[in-house]
Amino acid sequence: MSMSPRPSGPQDDNRNPLPAALRHFHAGRSQGAEAMNGEPLRRQVTITNPQGFHMRPATKFAQLANQFQSTVTVYKGDQRINGKSPLDLMLLGADQGTELTLEVSGSDAPAALDALADLMAAPSGDDGESPDEGLSKE
């Protein structure tokens, strides 16, 4: 019985469609593609709130971070903390002017990084709000 080599042709295109789909997905989406490949996305932010990153902004940040599937890590120098934990965020002791690095990885990392960086860079997230606002669990 002789074995002939497998013919090449249109069926080869259907044998493994994933690489073609990935090539299409990656075109023009370098930051999103990095996150999809497991590469974390990072952005440096500076705390501009005059009161620093205290309880209310830390709670808002953690609540927003928990709306995303991605893992969120915040760095201050050598400190590395879970960005989804309000207590961990408060323990950073980030005063106004502190440089922090946000690291986000997961399927929705680009959207999460943009939203979280915007929130952190806001001058004050608590002007005119009551102390209990943003803490309700619905």
NUROGU-356093 format. One record per atom (N, C-alpha, C): residue number from 1; residue in one letter; atom name; y, x, z. Coordinates in Angstrom, 2 decimals, padded with zeros to 5 digits. Last residue first. Layout:
BEGIN
<NUM; A; CA; <Y; X; Z>>,
...
END
This chain:
BEGIN
<138; E; N; <047.65; -025.93; 045.25>>,
<138; E; CA; <047.37; -027.25; 044.68>>,
<138; E; C; <046.03; -027.28; 044.04>>,
<137; K; N; <049.13; -024.48; 047.72>>,
<137; K; CA; <047.83; -024.37; 047.04>>,
<137; K; C; <047.46; -025.75; 046.55>>,
<136; S; N; <052.35; -022.94; 048.00>>,
<136; S; CA; <051.47; -024.11; 048.09>>,
<136; S; C; <050.19; -023.87; 047.29>>,
<135; L; N; <054.12; -020.91; 047.72>>,
<135; L; CA; <052.99; -020.66; 048.59>>,
<135; L; C; <052.03; -021.83; 048.65>>,
<134; G; N; <056.37; -021.54; 046.32>>,
<134; G; CA; <055.43; -020.62; 045.70>>,
<134; G; C; <054.21; -020.33; 046.55>>,
<133; E; N; <058.40; -021.95; 049.19>>,
<133; E; CA; <058.20; -022.18; 047.76>>,
<133; E; C; <057.27; -021.11; 047.19>>,
<132; D; N; <058.97; -021.40; 051.80>>,
<132; D; CA; <057.63; -021.86; 051.51>>,
<132; D; C; <057.36; -022.05; 050.03>>,
<131; P; N; <061.65; -020.63; 051.88>>,
<131; P; CA; <060.63; -019.64; 052.22>>,
<131; P; C; <059.22; -020.09; 051.85>>,
<130; S; N; <063.34; -021.87; 048.91>>,
<130; S; CA; <062.94; -022.02; 050.30>>,
<130; S; C; <061.83; -021.02; 050.62>>,
<129; E; N; <065.63; -020.05; 046.84>>,
<129; E; CA; <064.36; -020.73; 047.09>>,
<129; E; C; <064.11; -020.86; 048.58>>,
<128; G; N; <067.86; -018.55; 046.17>>,
<128; G; CA; <067.98; -020.00; 046.24>>,
<128; G; C; <066.69; -020.75; 046.48>>,
<127; D; N; <066.06; -015.90; 044.89>>,
<127; D; CA; <067.40; -016.44; 045.09>>,
<127; D; C; <067.36; -017.97; 045.12>>,
<126; D; N; <063.66; -014.55; 044.49>>,
<126; D; CA; <063.72; -015.55; 045.55>>,
<126; D; C; <065.13; -016.07; 045.82>>,
<125; G; N; <063.37; -012.46; 042.80>>,
<125; G; CA; <062.58; -013.64; 042.50>>,
<125; G; C; <062.76; -014.74; 043.51>>,
<124; S; N; <065.68; -010.36; 041.45>>,
<124; S; CA; <065.31; -011.06; 042.67>>,
<124; S; C; <064.57; -012.32; 042.29>>,
<123; P; N; <065.46; -008.85; 039.03>>,
<123; P; CA; <066.28; -008.39; 040.15>>,
<123; P; C; <065.92; -009.07; 041.47>>,
<122; A; N; <062.27; -008.22; 037.57>>,
<122; A; CA; <063.34; -009.19; 037.84>>,
<122; A; C; <064.12; -008.74; 039.07>>,
<121; A; N; <060.09; -006.61; 037.34>>,
<121; A; CA; <061.37; -006.02; 036.97>>,
<121; A; C; <062.55; -006.96; 037.23>>,
<120; M; N; <057.96; -008.27; 037.98>>,
<120; M; CA; <058.30; -007.15; 038.86>>,
<120; M; C; <059.68; -006.59; 038.59>>,
<119; L; N; <057.94; -010.03; 035.78>>,
<119; L; CA; <058.16; -010.54; 037.13>>,
<119; L; C; <058.61; -009.41; 038.07>>,
<118; D; N; <057.38; -008.26; 033.68>>,
<118; D; CA; <058.63; -009.03; 033.67>>,
<118; D; C; <058.96; -009.54; 035.07>>,
<117; A; N; <054.84; -007.41; 034.44>>,
<117; A; CA; <055.93; -006.43; 034.37>>,
<117; A; C; <057.29; -007.14; 034.38>>,
<116; L; N; <053.43; -009.82; 034.19>>,
<116; L; CA; <053.55; -009.17; 035.50>>,
<116; L; C; <054.69; -008.15; 035.51>>,
<115; A; N; <053.61; -010.40; 031.43>>,
<115; A; CA; <054.09; -011.36; 032.43>>,
<115; A; C; <054.34; -010.69; 033.78>>,
<114; D; N; <052.47; -008.07; 030.24>>,
<114; D; CA; <053.84; -008.50; 029.92>>,
<114; D; C; <054.40; -009.41; 031.02>>,
<113; L; N; <049.88; -008.08; 031.37>>,
<113; L; CA; <050.79; -006.95; 031.60>>,
<113; L; C; <052.24; -007.35; 031.33>>,
<112; A; N; <048.84; -010.50; 030.37>>,
<112; A; CA; <048.98; -010.29; 031.81>>,
<112; A; C; <049.99; -009.17; 032.09>>,
<111; A; N; <048.80; -010.02; 027.61>>,
<111; A; CA; <049.62; -011.12; 028.15>>,
<111; A; C; <049.87; -010.92; 029.64>>,
<110; P; N; <046.98; -007.80; 027.54>>,
<110; P; CA; <048.35; -007.70; 027.01>>,
<110; P; C; <049.27; -008.79; 027.57>>,
<109; A; N; <044.56; -008.83; 028.90>>,
<109; A; CA; <045.40; -007.77; 029.45>>,
<109; A; C; <046.80; -007.70; 028.85>>,
<108; D; N; <042.52; -010.62; 028.58>>,
<108; D; CA; <043.90; -011.12; 028.45>>,
<108; D; C; <044.92; -010.10; 028.96>>,
<107; S; N; <040.18; -009.13; 028.96>>,
<107; S; CA; <040.39; -009.85; 027.71>>,
<107; S; C; <041.81; -010.34; 027.51>>,
<106; G; N; <041.12; -006.06; 030.66>>,
<106; G; CA; <040.36; -007.29; 030.47>>,
<106; G; C; <040.78; -008.00; 029.20>>,
<105; S; N; <043.31; -004.44; 032.86>>,
<105; S; CA; <042.23; -004.34; 031.88>>,
<105; S; C; <041.45; -005.64; 031.87>>,
<104; V; N; <046.29; -002.87; 033.84>>,
<104; V; CA; <045.61; -004.14; 033.60>>,
<104; V; C; <044.50; -003.91; 032.58>>,
<103; E; N; <048.46; -001.40; 036.02>>,
<103; E; CA; <047.31; -001.14; 035.16>>,
<103; E; C; <046.51; -002.43; 035.06>>,
<102; L; N; <051.72; -000.39; 036.70>>,
<102; L; CA; <050.80; -001.52; 036.58>>,
<102; L; C; <049.69; -001.10; 035.64>>,
<101; T; N; <053.29; 001.74; 038.88>>,
<101; T; CA; <052.56; 001.67; 037.62>>,
<101; T; C; <051.61; 000.50; 037.69>>,
<100; L; N; <056.61; 001.93; 040.21>>,
<100; L; CA; <055.22; 001.53; 040.32>>,
<100; L; C; <054.60; 001.56; 038.93>>,
<99; E; N; <059.28; 003.33; 041.87>>,
<99; E; CA; <058.56; 003.30; 040.60>>,
<99; E; C; <057.10; 002.96; 040.88>>,
<98; T; N; <061.85; 001.84; 043.77>>,
<98; T; CA; <060.50; 002.41; 043.75>>,
<98; T; C; <059.88; 002.25; 042.37>>,
<97; G; N; <064.21; 000.43; 043.82>>,
<97; G; CA; <064.21; 001.74; 043.17>>,
<97; G; C; <062.84; 002.39; 043.09>>,
<96; Q; N; <063.62; -001.12; 046.91>>,
<96; Q; CA; <064.39; -001.12; 045.67>>,
<96; Q; C; <064.43; 000.30; 045.12>>,
<95; D; N; <060.30; -000.28; 048.17>>,
<95; D; CA; <061.72; -000.62; 048.31>>,
<95; D; C; <062.38; -000.65; 046.94>>,
<94; A; N; <057.15; -000.98; 048.86>>,
<94; A; CA; <057.97; -000.64; 047.70>>,
<94; A; C; <059.39; -001.17; 047.87>>,
<93; G; N; <054.84; -001.00; 050.52>>,
<93; G; CA; <056.15; -000.61; 051.03>>,
<93; G; C; <057.09; -000.18; 049.92>>,
<92; L; N; <052.23; -001.73; 050.13>>,
<92; L; CA; <052.76; -000.63; 049.33>>,
<92; L; C; <054.08; -000.12; 049.88>>,
<91; L; N; <051.69; -003.98; 051.56>>,
<91; L; CA; <051.44; -002.71; 052.23>>,
<91; L; C; <051.88; -001.51; 051.41>>,
<90; M; N; <052.07; -005.98; 049.67>>,
<90; M; CA; <053.09; -005.77; 050.71>>,
<90; M; C; <052.92; -004.42; 051.40>>,
<89; L; N; <049.67; -005.70; 048.23>>,
<89; L; CA; <050.96; -005.47; 047.57>>,
<89; L; C; <052.06; -005.20; 048.59>>,
<88; D; N; <047.77; -006.46; 050.13>>,
<88; D; CA; <047.76; -005.10; 049.60>>,
<88; D; C; <049.10; -004.75; 048.96>>,
<87; L; N; <048.57; -009.16; 050.41>>,
<87; L; CA; <048.63; -008.24; 051.55>>,
<87; L; C; <048.65; -006.80; 051.07>>,
<86; P; N; <048.08; -010.29; 047.86>>,
<86; P; CA; <049.44; -010.21; 048.38>>,
<86; P; C; <049.57; -009.22; 049.54>>,
<85; S; N; <046.03; -009.12; 045.41>>,
<85; S; CA; <046.06; -009.30; 046.86>>,
<85; S; C; <047.49; -009.18; 047.38>>,
<84; K; N; <045.94; -008.33; 042.87>>,
<84; K; CA; <045.72; -009.77; 043.09>>,
<84; K; C; <045.73; -010.10; 044.58>>,
<83; G; N; <046.09; -005.63; 042.63>>,
<83; G; CA; <047.28; -006.39; 042.33>>,
<83; G; C; <047.13; -007.88; 042.51>>,
<82; N; N; <044.78; -003.40; 044.83>>,
<82; N; CA; <044.43; -004.59; 044.07>>,
<82; N; C; <045.68; -005.44; 043.87>>,
<81; I; N; <046.11; -000.03; 044.60>>,
<81; I; CA; <045.78; -001.26; 045.30>>,
<81; I; C; <045.44; -002.38; 044.30>>,
<80; R; N; <046.51; 003.29; 045.34>>,
<80; R; CA; <045.96; 002.40; 044.32>>,
<80; R; C; <045.54; 001.12; 045.02>>,
<79; Q; N; <048.68; 006.01; 045.88>>,
<79; Q; CA; <048.12; 004.75; 046.38>>,
<79; Q; C; <047.67; 003.89; 045.20>>,
<78; D; N; <050.00; 008.15; 044.82>>,
<78; D; CA; <048.54; 008.25; 044.90>>,
<78; D; C; <047.88; 006.98; 045.42>>,
<77; G; N; <052.54; 006.24; 043.50>>,
<77; G; CA; <052.11; 007.62; 043.76>>,
<77; G; C; <050.59; 007.69; 043.72>>,
<76; K; N; <051.31; 003.29; 043.39>>,
<76; K; CA; <052.55; 003.88; 043.90>>,
<76; K; C; <052.18; 005.29; 044.32>>,
<75; Y; N; <049.81; 001.00; 041.20>>,
<75; Y; CA; <049.85; 002.35; 041.74>>,
<75; Y; C; <051.26; 002.67; 042.22>>,
<74; V; N; <047.79; -001.83; 040.95>>,
<74; V; CA; <049.16; -001.33; 041.08>>,
<74; V; C; <049.09; 000.03; 041.76>>,
<73; T; N; <045.70; -003.62; 038.78>>,
<73; T; CA; <045.81; -002.56; 039.77>>,
<73; T; C; <047.25; -002.07; 039.76>>,
<72; V; N; <043.82; -006.30; 037.83>>,
<72; V; CA; <045.20; -005.82; 037.95>>,
<72; V; C; <045.24; -004.81; 039.10>>,
<71; T; N; <041.55; -007.50; 035.41>>,
<71; T; CA; <041.77; -006.84; 036.70>>,
<71; T; C; <043.18; -006.26; 036.70>>,
<70; S; N; <041.90; -010.67; 033.71>>,
<70; S; CA; <041.94; -009.21; 033.78>>,
<70; S; C; <042.04; -008.71; 035.22>>,
<69; Q; N; <042.30; -013.35; 033.80>>,
<69; Q; CA; <040.94; -012.85; 034.05>>,
<69; Q; C; <040.92; -011.35; 034.26>>,
<68; F; N; <045.15; -014.71; 035.53>>,
<68; F; CA; <044.55; -013.98; 034.43>>,
<68; F; C; <043.15; -013.51; 034.81>>,
<67; Q; N; <046.11; -015.73; 037.82>>,
<67; Q; CA; <045.99; -016.67; 036.70>>,
<67; Q; C; <045.32; -016.02; 035.49>>,
<66; N; N; <046.48; -013.65; 039.56>>,
<66; N; CA; <045.24; -014.42; 039.69>>,
<66; N; C; <045.07; -015.48; 038.60>>,
<65; A; N; <049.07; -012.88; 038.92>>,
<65; A; CA; <047.95; -012.01; 038.55>>,
<65; A; C; <046.63; -012.76; 038.59>>,
<64; L; N; <050.50; -014.95; 040.17>>,
<64; L; CA; <050.53; -014.82; 038.72>>,
<64; L; C; <049.36; -013.97; 038.24>>,
<63; Q; N; <049.89; -014.37; 042.84>>,
<63; Q; CA; <049.56; -015.68; 042.28>>,
<63; Q; C; <049.54; -015.62; 040.76>>,
<62; A; N; <050.97; -011.78; 043.06>>,
<62; A; CA; <049.53; -011.98; 043.23>>,
<62; A; C; <049.09; -013.32; 042.65>>,
<61; F; N; <053.71; -012.38; 042.67>>,
<61; F; CA; <053.01; -011.46; 041.78>>,
<61; F; C; <051.50; -011.69; 041.85>>,
<60; K; N; <054.22; -014.05; 044.85>>,
<60; K; CA; <054.39; -014.55; 043.48>>,
<60; K; C; <053.63; -013.69; 042.49>>,
<59; T; N; <053.76; -012.20; 046.90>>,
<59; T; CA; <052.93; -013.40; 046.80>>,
<59; T; C; <053.02; -013.98; 045.40>>,
<58; A; N; <055.81; -010.37; 046.41>>,
<58; A; CA; <054.41; -009.92; 046.37>>,
<58; A; C; <053.47; -011.10; 046.22>>,
<57; P; N; <058.11; -011.94; 046.78>>,
<57; P; CA; <057.79; -011.44; 045.45>>,
<57; P; C; <056.34; -010.95; 045.33>>,
<56; R; N; <057.63; -012.52; 049.65>>,
<56; R; CA; <057.76; -013.56; 048.62>>,
<56; R; C; <057.47; -013.04; 047.22>>,
<55; M; N; <057.41; -009.94; 051.03>>,
<55; M; CA; <056.37; -010.98; 051.03>>,
<55; M; C; <056.47; -011.96; 049.86>>,
<54; H; N; <058.95; -007.40; 048.90>>,
<54; H; CA; <058.55; -007.96; 050.19>>,
<54; H; C; <057.60; -009.14; 049.98>>,
<53; F; N; <060.00; -005.03; 047.39>>,
<53; F; CA; <058.84; -005.86; 047.03>>,
<53; F; C; <058.24; -006.43; 048.32>>,
<52; G; N; <063.56; -005.17; 048.03>>,
<52; G; CA; <062.30; -004.51; 047.75>>,
<52; G; C; <061.21; -005.51; 047.40>>,
<51; Q; N; <065.97; -006.37; 048.22>>,
<51; Q; CA; <065.14; -006.39; 049.43>>,
<51; Q; C; <063.79; -005.70; 049.21>>,
<50; P; N; <066.96; -006.10; 045.61>>,
<50; P; CA; <067.63; -005.38; 046.71>>,
<50; P; C; <066.81; -005.36; 048.00>>,
<49; N; N; <064.73; -005.53; 042.99>>,
<49; N; CA; <065.11; -006.49; 044.02>>,
<49; N; C; <065.74; -005.72; 045.18>>,
<48; T; N; <063.68; -003.67; 041.31>>,
<48; T; CA; <065.14; -003.83; 041.28>>,
<48; T; C; <065.62; -004.82; 042.34>>,
<47; I; N; <061.22; -001.34; 040.89>>,
<47; I; CA; <061.60; -002.48; 041.72>>,
<47; I; C; <063.12; -002.54; 041.76>>,
<46; T; N; <060.20; -000.46; 037.70>>,
<46; T; CA; <061.02; -000.07; 038.84>>,
<46; T; C; <061.42; -001.33; 039.59>>,
<45; V; N; <057.10; 000.28; 036.08>>,
<45; V; CA; <058.20; -000.64; 036.40>>,
<45; V; C; <058.94; -000.09; 037.61>>,
<44; Q; N; <055.01; 001.36; 033.48>>,
<44; Q; CA; <055.77; 001.71; 034.68>>,
<44; Q; C; <056.90; 000.71; 034.85>>,
<43; R; N; <051.87; 000.22; 032.42>>,
<43; R; CA; <053.32; 000.17; 032.24>>,
<43; R; C; <053.98; 000.54; 033.56>>,
<42; R; N; <048.77; 000.22; 030.65>>,
<42; R; CA; <049.61; 000.64; 031.77>>,
<42; R; C; <051.08; 000.51; 031.40>>,
<41; L; N; <045.53; -001.06; 030.06>>,
<41; L; CA; <046.91; -000.97; 029.62>>,
<41; L; C; <047.76; -000.63; 030.83>>,
<40; P; N; <042.27; 000.44; 029.84>>,
<40; P; CA; <043.33; -000.28; 030.57>>,
<40; P; C; <044.70; -000.06; 029.93>>,
<39; E; N; <039.75; -000.13; 027.56>>,
<39; E; CA; <040.82; 000.79; 027.91>>,
<39; E; C; <041.91; 000.01; 028.64>>,
<38; G; N; <038.01; -001.99; 026.66>>,
<38; G; CA; <037.84; -001.55; 028.03>>,
<38; G; C; <038.88; -000.54; 028.47>>,
<37; N; N; <038.63; -002.96; 024.24>>,
<37; N; CA; <037.65; -001.89; 024.27>>,
<37; N; C; <037.41; -001.37; 025.68>>,
<36; M; N; <040.69; -004.70; 024.78>>,
<36; M; CA; <039.39; -005.28; 024.43>>,
<36; M; C; <038.29; -004.23; 024.46>>,
<35; A; N; <042.75; -002.88; 025.20>>,
<35; A; CA; <042.27; -003.69; 026.32>>,
<35; A; C; <040.91; -004.28; 026.02>>,
<34; E; N; <043.06; -001.88; 022.62>>,
<34; E; CA; <042.68; -000.98; 023.71>>,
<34; E; C; <042.11; -001.77; 024.88>>,
<33; A; N; <043.88; -004.18; 021.28>>,
<33; A; CA; <042.58; -003.60; 020.94>>,
<33; A; C; <042.12; -002.66; 022.04>>,
<32; G; N; <046.42; -004.52; 022.31>>,
<32; G; CA; <045.40; -005.52; 022.59>>,
<32; G; C; <044.01; -004.98; 022.32>>,
<31; Q; N; <047.62; -002.22; 021.20>>,
<31; Q; CA; <047.60; -002.42; 022.64>>,
<31; Q; C; <046.52; -003.43; 023.02>>,
<30; S; N; <047.11; -002.50; 018.34>>,
<30; S; CA; <046.66; -001.34; 019.09>>,
<30; S; C; <046.59; -001.60; 020.59>>,
<29; R; N; <046.81; -004.27; 016.06>>,
<29; R; CA; <046.86; -004.73; 017.45>>,
<29; R; C; <046.42; -003.61; 018.37>>,
<28; G; N; <046.42; -003.65; 013.35>>,
<28; G; CA; <047.75; -004.02; 013.82>>,
<28; G; C; <047.84; -004.46; 015.26>>,
<27; A; N; <043.09; -004.39; 013.40>>,
<27; A; CA; <044.20; -004.08; 012.51>>,
<27; A; C; <045.51; -004.58; 013.10>>,
<26; H; N; <041.08; -005.36; 015.03>>,
<26; H; CA; <041.85; -004.21; 015.48>>,
<26; H; C; <043.07; -003.93; 014.62>>,
<25; F; N; <039.89; -007.44; 013.57>>,
<25; F; CA; <040.59; -007.74; 014.82>>,
<25; F; C; <041.53; -006.61; 015.21>>,
<24; H; N; <038.67; -006.07; 011.46>>,
<24; H; CA; <039.71; -007.04; 011.17>>,
<24; H; C; <040.55; -007.32; 012.42>>,
<23; R; N; <036.81; -004.58; 012.89>>,
<23; R; CA; <037.82; -003.89; 012.08>>,
<23; R; C; <038.98; -004.82; 011.78>>,
<22; L; N; <035.30; -006.67; 013.97>>,
<22; L; CA; <036.09; -005.83; 014.86>>,
<22; L; C; <037.17; -005.08; 014.08>>,
<21; A; N; <034.11; -007.64; 011.65>>,
<21; A; CA; <034.97; -008.53; 012.45>>,
<21; A; C; <035.85; -007.71; 013.38>>,
<20; A; N; <032.62; -005.42; 010.89>>,
<20; A; CA; <033.66; -005.92; 010.00>>,
<20; A; C; <034.63; -006.81; 010.77>>,
<19; P; N; <030.84; -005.20; 013.13>>,
<19; P; CA; <031.83; -004.16; 012.84>>,
<19; P; C; <032.95; -004.63; 011.92>>,
<18; L; N; <029.38; -007.76; 012.94>>,
<18; L; CA; <030.29; -007.43; 014.03>>,
<18; L; C; <031.28; -006.32; 013.69>>,
<17; P; N; <027.46; -008.20; 010.99>>,
<17; P; CA; <028.83; -008.61; 010.70>>,
<17; P; C; <029.84; -008.19; 011.77>>,
<16; N; N; <024.89; -006.84; 009.87>>,
<16; N; CA; <025.65; -006.55; 011.08>>,
<16; N; C; <027.12; -006.92; 010.84>>,
<15; R; N; <023.81; -008.16; 007.61>>,
<15; R; CA; <022.93; -007.57; 008.61>>,
<15; R; C; <023.67; -007.32; 009.93>>,
<14; N; N; <025.49; -008.94; 005.66>>,
<14; N; CA; <025.17; -009.93; 006.68>>,
<14; N; C; <024.35; -009.36; 007.82>>,
<13; D; N; <025.58; -006.78; 003.97>>,
<13; D; CA; <026.82; -007.22; 004.58>>,
<13; D; C; <026.57; -008.18; 005.72>>,
<12; D; N; <022.97; -006.68; 003.01>>,
<12; D; CA; <023.41; -005.65; 003.96>>,
<12; D; C; <024.70; -006.05; 004.65>>,
<11; Q; N; <022.84; -008.68; 001.12>>,
<11; Q; CA; <022.24; -008.95; 002.43>>,
<11; Q; C; <022.63; -007.90; 003.45>>,
<10; P; N; <024.01; -007.58; -001.19>>,
<10; P; CA; <024.77; -008.51; -000.37>>,
<10; P; C; <024.16; -008.77; 001.00>>,
<9; G; N; <022.46; -004.31; -001.06>>,
<9; G; CA; <023.07; -005.43; -001.76>>,
<9; G; C; <023.78; -006.34; -000.79>>,
<8; S; N; <019.62; -002.24; -001.42>>,
<8; S; CA; <020.94; -002.50; -000.87>>,
<8; S; C; <021.56; -003.62; -001.67>>,
<7; P; N; <016.17; -002.54; -000.61>>,
<7; P; CA; <017.26; -002.61; -001.58>>,
<7; P; C; <018.59; -002.86; -000.87>>,
<6; R; N; <014.24; -000.17; 001.04>>,
<6; R; CA; <014.93; -001.45; 001.17>>,
<6; R; C; <016.09; -001.50; 000.18>>,
<5; P; N; <011.73; 001.45; -000.84>>,
<5; P; CA; <012.94; 001.48; -000.01>>,
<5; P; C; <013.62; 000.12; -000.03>>,
<4; S; N; <008.36; 000.30; -000.59>>,
<4; S; CA; <009.54; 000.62; -001.39>>,
<4; S; C; <010.75; 000.64; -000.48>>,
<3; M; N; <005.29; 001.50; 000.20>>,
<3; M; CA; <006.48; 000.87; 000.76>>,
<3; M; C; <007.67; 001.28; -000.10>>,
<2; S; N; <002.07; 000.71; -000.97>>,
<2; S; CA; <003.27; 001.54; -001.01>>,
<2; S; C; <004.46; 000.77; -000.47>>,
<1; M; N; <-001.16; 000.83; 000.00>>,
<1; M; CA; <000.00; 000.00; 000.00>>,
<1; M; C; <001.24; 000.89; 000.00>>,
END
